[in-house]
Structures are given as C-alpha cells and as structure tokens.
Amino acid sequence: MRVDLIDKEPSGPIQAVWEGARAIAAGFALTLKHLFRKPITEEYPEFKRPLPSRTRARIVLTRDPDGGERCVACYLCSAVCPVSCISMQSAEREDGRRYAAWFRINFARCIYCGLCEEACPTSSIQLTPMFETCERDILKLVYEKEDLLVNHGGKDPDYNFYKHAGVVTAIGGKGEHAGEDQPVNVRSNMP
Amino acid sequence: MPKLIIDDREIEVATGTKVIEAAAQLGISIPRFCYHPALGSVGACRVCAVKVLEGPAKGIQMSCMLEAVDGMQVSTADREAVEFRRYVIEWLMMNHPHDCPVCDEGGHCLLQDMTVSGGHGLRRFPGKKRTYPDQDLGPLVQHEMNRCIHCYRCARFYQQFCGYRDLGVLGIGNRTYFGRTAGGRLESPFSGNLSDICPTGVFTDKPSRFIGRRWDYQRTPTVCIHCSLGCHAVTSVRYRQVARQEARMSAAVNGWFLCDRGRYGFFYASRADRPRQAAIKGETAGMEEALAHARSRLEALAPAAVAVIGSPRSSTEVLALTERAARLRGWRGPAFFADVGAALKVKAAVSRLEAGLAVSLGEIDQADFILIVGADPINEAPMLALALRQAAQKGAGVWVVDPRPVSLPFEFAHIPTAPKALGAVLGRLLRKSIEPAGLDGPAARFHASLPGDPASGPELPARAAELLAASRRPIIVCGTGIVAAEWVELAADAALLLRAAQKKAGLFYVLAEANAFAAGLLTQLDSTTDRVLKAAAEGDIQALVLVENDPFATFPDRRLLEQALARIELLIVLDYLDTPASRRAHVFLPTQTLYESGGIFINQEGRVQYSAAAFAGGTPVRETGGRDHPPRVYGSGLPGAAPQPAGQLVARLAGEEIPIDIRAQREYFSEQASRLAGLPDTERLPPDGLRLALRNISAERFKSMLPPVPAAESDDIEIILTERTFGTEELSTYSACLETLEDETFAGVSRQDAEALGIRDGDRIAIRTENGAVELAARVCDNMAAGAMMIPRLRRLPWQTLGKSIRRRDIRKA
C-alpha cells in the first residue's frame, strides 16, 4: 500500500525556490540569535551542580551525636538490598554495644536504590549526593567499613539509637534510657 | 469424634482436641504465644482469641483453652476477634523495648511476626516503659528480661516439662519476673531450649550471639551425633562457620527439644585449630601427595601387617567403606570397639532388637512401668531422661537398677546394685512379678530358670515386682556401658517374657556412640582395638590406619596404646579433630565433618536417619579474615577445603578410585557392603527415619545365659567408668562453651566404702596405679553400690591409667 507522505503538491518551481530560501534564512536567524545568548550547558567537571541532599548516590555510615558508630550490624540493609551488595559481621563491644566488626559494600554492584537507608533503624546507613566513584580496578569499588564511615550524622544529626534501645551499654544502664522506668524490684511485696 | 467448622471449613478431630490444634490441622495458624504443642495450654497471653459463632459459649474465646465440640462454628477472621487480638498485641508491646535491631531473636521472633501481621506500629501509650534487671545465666543462655511478654513458656518448660527448679517465676503483678533467685549458670542440661521456646528475645542463644540473622543462615536438617539417640536438629551455617544448632521436631525421636550437649556439641567443626591440611611427618603437604605417599608405604608392607581402626562416631558410609577397604586389601580390622566385651554388647543389642519389641524414644512416654538396667540416662543420653520424665508425669513407675548414684529430674526408685549383680536383680524381679501359670514353651522354661531371692542379702523391694506385675506397657531400658553382654541379652529375653505374659512390653537399648548400631553390624569380633594394639605391640603389625578415631580419648589402656605406637613404623590418621593421635601421625589426612559430607547414622533403636550436608566446607571467613573483613582477593575455590569424606580417602588408600559424587558413592557402598544392602536411598527416607529391618541376623530367643551368683567379695574396688552429660562425649568436649559446665574430676564412692577407707566427702584422694598416681576429689554417695568406684571418663582426666580395679590400699588421702 502506498502511503502519501506529502499532503500538498508544490505549486511551481518559483514557489519551491522561495520556500527553500525562506527556510534556510529562518534557520540561520535562529542560530545567529543563540550565538549571542548565555549558554545553558554546564561544563562538568569544571562546574559541579549542587545536588539536593536527598540525592541517592555513594553510601556512607554515619555516627551518632556522641561520635559513636551508629551501625549496630542488624543485617536489615543487607537483607533488603535487591542486589546483595552489602555484607557485614556483627559483634559485641566490651560494654555490650552491638557493632559491625566489618562492613562491606560492593559499589560495583550497588544500584543506588536507597532501600538500605529506608530499612536502617538507626539512621546509620545513608545515601549521599556524591556520585563520582568510578574506578578502573573493580576491586577498588569494594568499600570496607573504614572507607564508609564518616564523622557526622548525615541527614539525621540528632538521633542516638542506644539512648532509646533499652539494652545496657556505656550509653546507659537499665532505666536510664529515654522513656524508661527504674528497674522493678522483684523482691518487693508492695502493690 | 467432634465435627466442627472453622472459617467455613469443616473438620473432624479427636475428642479432647483444642480449637487451636483443630485449626492447625486445617492449615490455619492462629496467633499464639503461651500455647506450645509440647507444653499445652494455659491461656496466659490472650492472643489466640477467636470468635465462637455456634457452640457452648458464644463470643470471643481463647482457642487454646477451648475444646472442640460437635457442631461448633468458629471464625478466626471475625472483625471482633481480629480487633481483640490487635489490642492484645498493642498492650503486650506497651513495655517491649525498642531494641529489635540489636536483639538476636529479630528475624525469627514470634512477637515481631505477630506485631507486624497484627498491624501495630506506633505506641499510643505515653507512659514510661517497665524495665527489669538481667541475670547471668551461664555460658549458654543470654537473659534480657525487658523483652518479656509473660507467656510463662520458659517456666513451664523448665519446671514442668524438664523437672528443674532453679529457673522460674518471681515477683507479682506488673513485676512478674522469669529467672533464678540469684544469677548463675542454669542447672538443667536442657536449658538451651529456652532460646527456642521463648517467643521473643528474653532468652537467646549465647554461643551464637550476634553471629547472624535467621535469614542469612544456611539451615539444614541434620541428626545429632553426640549420643546414640539420633535426635533431629537444624544446623545453621554462616560464612563457612557452623554457628548454631536448634531442635527439629520429630514425633518418633526427640519431640520438640534437644539437650545442651547436642545443641552445643558442634563447635569441633569450625574450630580455629581444626587440621585442614594433609601432613607428612608433621610437614604440611598436598592431599594428593600425602595420599600417594601413604599408599606407596602401605603397598610396601604385607597386608597382614596393616590394621585399620575405625570408630562408631563415623557415618555409616565411612564405616562401610572402611570395612570394604580392609576386606579388599586383606588388612586387619576394621576395629570399631575397644575390646571384645564392648563389641559383643553392641552386637547383642543389634541382634536382639526385634521389630515388635523395639520402642522409639517418642514411644517411651506411653509406658506405665520402666525398668532401667545399667544405664544413667541424664549422662549417657540426656534426651532419654526427658522422655522418661514425661512417662513418669503420666504415672509410670520408673525403677533404676544401677551401681551408680543415678539422678533423674523426677521421682524414681533406685536399687543400687553392684555391676556383677545387675543381671541377677533383673532375673529375680522378673521371677517375682510374673506368674508362671500363663506361660508355655521356651518362655516357661526361661522363667523357671530365673533365680529366686537368695536366702541372705538384701531383698528386692516388693513394690517394684508389684508394679511390674500390674503394668500393661512395661519398657526395659538397658545400657551397654557398664553391663555385660549377657545382661544385654537378658534384657531382651526379659522383654520377651513380659510379652509372653500378655504385656505390651518394649525394649530400649542405650548404646555408647552415635553410630554404634552400624558399627555393631559391621564389626568382626576377632578384630577389636585391644587385639590390634596387642599385635602391634608384639610387632605383628607395622602400620596402623586410624579412621576418625582418637585412641587417646577412647581406648581404656594408655600403656598398651603407647607400646603399640612406639613399635609401629607407620601411623596414618584420618580425622577432622586435632587429637594427640593426629599430631603423632606419620601421614595425616584431613576429613570432612558430618556438616560437610552429610551421612547416614543409625540410632540405638535401628532407625536409619540421614543428616544432610550443611555446607561445602572451607575455613570460616572469621578465620580467613582474621576477625576483620574477608580478604580482598579475587579467586575461585574455597580456602581450607582440602578435607575429603573419610570413606573416600580410605577407599583411595586401598587403591580404589571411587566416584566422588556423594549419591553415587552411597549406591556404591550399599551394593558392596552386603550387610547394609537394602538401605533406602536417602531421598526416600521418611522425615522421621526408617527402622532397619534386618534380614540376615537371627537371634536365639530365651537363650540368654542365666545370671550367675556374684562371685565372692574380693577386696578390690571395681572401677566404673561413666559418662557425664558434658566432658566425656568426644566431639562435644571440643566445644569451648561447654567446658565450664563439665564436672570436676571426681571419684564417686559409696558411703560404706568411704567409711572403711576413712574418706570424707570432698577429700582429695590419690589413687596409686602402675602408671603413677591420679589425684581426685572424693564424692561420697549414699545411693551407690559398695565395692565400686565411679570415675567420669572426662577427657582431661587420665582415666586410661586406672585399669579395671584397684586395691584398697592404693587409695589414700592426698
């Protein structure tokens, strides 16, 4: 089946020349106009556009306001990670605090979906706007805990999980956490 | 048989079934915290609420307390019931701490599941949360009382089900507390079950603390090999480390629980000092190199100068392939037992367990009279003690005939009897309690041959004979540790006699090690470890092949062992443990544990059970990473994965290349090892295992030797080597967390002997032997037979130097 792509037959050769010339002139006019405008292209890497703080890129492990590692190695981020790029081993500090003995993120595999951040119960794991992580050696994209730890609280600077958790650590004993009663006296007979 | 409707589906259940169980039969899981199939109902948590639409009491009812009756109509999804359950969860969560991320129960927590599925998210109550002080409960259980929801499961399990009193309920009202009156290690050898049974994180598993979450573990159904019962377990592996073991429900064997020896006995598999490299004269070598070296040296020797010693802790595959290798090459052995006596006992037990007579561990609670002869359940096979307790709770009389001061977590009667007299007491008891009138044929002749009460000496308690006479389902439990082979036979005949007397009698043997049954099937009576070692000491044997056996831990004569090892030219050891034997080996070949190779084990009632391989092996990441992150290297293959299944290595030592695929290997051995032919394919084994129907073993009924009158009293004191719950079973002694639970090294003496020797309880005594003196604490026992001394076979105690008896003058106060 033949499809008619041209809806109007040119009426004559003079008309056609005129139409062509007009089109060329209009094109050059537009080009000429933009030549004197300020460009909207940004020259990366000379210029780096400020990104919103919620941008999902390179992952960090933050610290609580007291400077302690926030990560308790609960395994929720590694469980939720759809590409299984997070692995860790939890351990216990002398004061009873649970922490990550090691923590590894394979950024070669990470898809920056942010589910780990969503799952994190202690605001430890956070995605940052820093996205320039390319490496030629893929092993350099495997980040260990020391590469991931930062010295701030990221987007949630005030939260300290161990002030609420109720387990005994150097942060507080029984009854010393937020919203806790003094430990009950089991031997009391008082009503 | 009431018929009821649950959620518009009809079901007919047995009378007495609770609605929660009826629903479970329909596949409807009603939320529960306090209800547990093994512990029953108490209606404490109120979360199993359902709405009864038709029935004796309409409206909201607790389904665990409600018996199913005919015509009942129940809705679990009714709005009122759902609301009710939602509120229950909300108030249970009112005081629950905000610590799921650091709680080890998270991920398999019943409370977490119910909270999420019930839709509760935000705490509306503005008040403060209740807190509790915690206790140190020993090396196995971690206590965090804040998380408690007061379901009472722990106290019911610990006190009612297990019969121990040191953990229970304290305080009242809002202060109700579950713990001990003072902190300290839990006394029950079943305490590890607390972490399984607690629906939240009050009791969590201490040895596997913070290792991983349930979803990260490689979980595999396995069989416990720390005694002969073959309880079912689930093994959790993470990062190539065997991390945790839990009970696996099995109606025929262990029920819902597992003892602490079984639960925590696995640490040998992931120990840092586990040998994973082959070695020639202590120098690390490649597996192929070491194999070739061993093979060439073996081939240089005459086959008769080579002997093989295996052990009943190996899987049936290993035992069968070892036996086959020895048979093919004409090597001596394999010896699976220390001496003829031990081999005979197991052989007797294996041949006398008729299909109709044998009872499983799960059937023990149906007995109404249990006679235990020469067995110490809590120490030899702890889960048996738990089963016996369930029988005793239902009213069964339990009588123990044993020289040792047996203790059990329930009321029972003990007749302290010298080891030599065990058979006589059993015979007298049978004669007293069974009327000869109803018997005929061999049974009558056997009854007539039984001894009566002697003219002098202590009389048997009349009550035991009365109870046995009145019982309808008696069970005879017979040990094989301290009893003679004749008594093992006698126990079977006793059960047969009770059958002849119209009782539904059962027979239950306790064997020494996990796969003693299979070893008993395969062993030759002319090759036992003592004979092999004697031949080696005399120079008739030049090479010894030890297949997963450490004679330093198992063989009772250390002097003979040393003589034999000094004389031989070549010692080849195949093992997965770092033992004195493996350190002295000329050629050491590392083998795989049960968790890596899998294997068939046959328990003491002849139940064939398959324990699946839990992981592929290799050094745990914890070790390769030096407790930090795993090494940053590329590569395929596992570090430390040189160990191979012992059966395969033995076959290759014998010059055979056998198929490496485990299934092909199994087919291969079941073809070859004739006595095990007909073993079903492991894929077709039912979940509870399969009782072995032995075809070519025939035993003669009622032919057991008559108990001779005990010999005239000699002045010597007989040594009774005895098992302890912790510290004597070889593999579990490699668990660091069980070390502190081990008994002190002691010598149990009867009060009579103690007075004669001038020893008081707690005194240090020195026992002089040919090989030097052994110093121990004396434990004076009231319920112990005189003329015997009880010595625990603890690995750290040199019991091998003591011999079979000691003269009284060799015992002195230290």
HADDOCK unambig.tbl for C-alpha pairs under 7 A between the chains (distance, minus, plus):
assign (segid A and resid 72 and name CA) (segid B and resid 101 and name CA) 7.00 0.50 0.50
assign (segid A and resid 72 and name CA) (segid B and resid 102 and name CA) 6.49 0.50 0.50
assign (segid A and resid 74 and name CA) (segid B and resid 101 and name CA) 4.99 0.50 0.50
assign (segid A and resid 74 and name CA) (segid B and resid 102 and name CA) 6.18 0.50 0.50
assign (segid A and resid 89 and name CA) (segid B and resid 211 and name CA) 6.91 0.50 0.50
assign (segid A and resid 90 and name CA) (segid B and resid 210 and name CA) 5.59 0.50 0.50
assign (segid A and resid 90 and name CA) (segid B and resid 211 and name CA) 6.22 0.50 0.50
assign (segid A and resid 91 and name CA) (segid B and resid 210 and name CA) 5.74 0.50 0.50
assign (segid A and resid 98 and name CA) (segid B and resid 102 and name CA) 6.30 0.50 0.50
assign (segid A and resid 101 and name CA) (segid B and resid 628 and name CA) 6.25 0.50 0.50
assign (segid A and resid 102 and name CA) (segid B and resid 628 and name CA) 5.69 0.50 0.50
assign (segid A and resid 102 and name CA) (segid B and resid 629 and name CA) 5.08 0.50 0.50
assign (segid A and resid 121 and name CA) (segid B and resid 101 and name CA) 6.88 0.50 0.50
assign (segid A and resid 164 and name CA) (segid B and resid 98 and name CA) 6.50 0.50 0.50
assign (segid A and resid 165 and name CA) (segid B and resid 97 and name CA) 6.37 0.50 0.50
assign (segid A and resid 165 and name CA) (segid B and resid 98 and name CA) 4.85 0.50 0.50
assign (segid A and resid 165 and name CA) (segid B and resid 99 and name CA) 4.67 0.50 0.50
assign (segid A and resid 166 and name CA) (segid B and resid 97 and name CA) 5.86 0.50 0.50
assign (segid A and resid 166 and name CA) (segid B and resid 98 and name CA) 6.68 0.50 0.50
assign (segid A and resid 166 and name CA) (segid B and resid 99 and name CA) 6.57 0.50 0.50
assign (segid A and resid 174 and name CA) (segid B and resid 131 and name CA) 6.43 0.50 0.50
assign (segid A and resid 174 and name CA) (segid B and resid 133 and name CA) 6.83 0.50 0.50
assign (segid A and resid 175 and name CA) (segid B and resid 131 and name CA) 6.12 0.50 0.50
assign (segid A and resid 179 and name CA) (segid B and resid 128 and name CA) 4.92 0.50 0.50
assign (segid A and resid 179 and name CA) (segid B and resid 129 and name CA) 6.23 0.50 0.50
assign (segid A and resid 180 and name CA) (segid B and resid 128 and name CA) 5.02 0.50 0.50
assign (segid A and resid 180 and name CA) (segid B and resid 129 and name CA) 4.69 0.50 0.50
assign (segid A and resid 180 and name CA) (segid B and resid 130 and name CA) 6.38 0.50 0.50
assign (segid A and resid 180 and name CA) (segid B and resid 131 and name CA) 6.86 0.50 0.50
assign (segid A and resid 181 and name CA) (segid B and resid 128 and name CA) 5.55 0.50 0.50
assign (segid A and resid 181 and name CA) (segid B and resid 129 and name CA) 5.59 0.50 0.50
assign (segid A and resid 181 and name CA) (segid B and resid 130 and name CA) 5.32 0.50 0.50
assign (segid A and resid 181 and name CA) (segid B and resid 131 and name CA) 6.16 0.50 0.50
assign (segid A and resid 182 and name CA) (segid B and resid 131 and name CA) 6.41 0.50 0.50
assign (segid A and resid 183 and name CA) (segid B and resid 130 and name CA) 6.86 0.50 0.50
assign (segid A and resid 183 and name CA) (segid B and resid 131 and name CA) 4.55 0.50 0.50
assign (segid A and resid 183 and name CA) (segid B and resid 132 and name CA) 4.63 0.50 0.50
assign (segid A and resid 183 and name CA) (segid B and resid 133 and name CA) 6.01 0.50 0.50
assign (segid A and resid 184 and name CA) (segid B and resid 131 and name CA) 6.29 0.50 0.50
assign (segid A and resid 184 and name CA) (segid B and resid 132 and name CA) 5.49 0.50 0.50
assign (segid A and resid 184 and name CA) (segid B and resid 175 and name CA) 6.16 0.50 0.50
assign (segid A and resid 186 and name CA) (segid B and resid 170 and name CA) 6.67 0.50 0.50
assign (segid A and resid 186 and name CA) (segid B and resid 171 and name CA) 4.93 0.50 0.50
assign (segid A and resid 186 and name CA) (segid B and resid 175 and name CA) 5.99 0.50 0.50
assign (segid A and resid 186 and name CA) (segid B and resid 177 and name CA) 6.68 0.50 0.50
assign (segid A and resid 187 and name CA) (segid B and resid 171 and name CA) 6.18 0.50 0.50
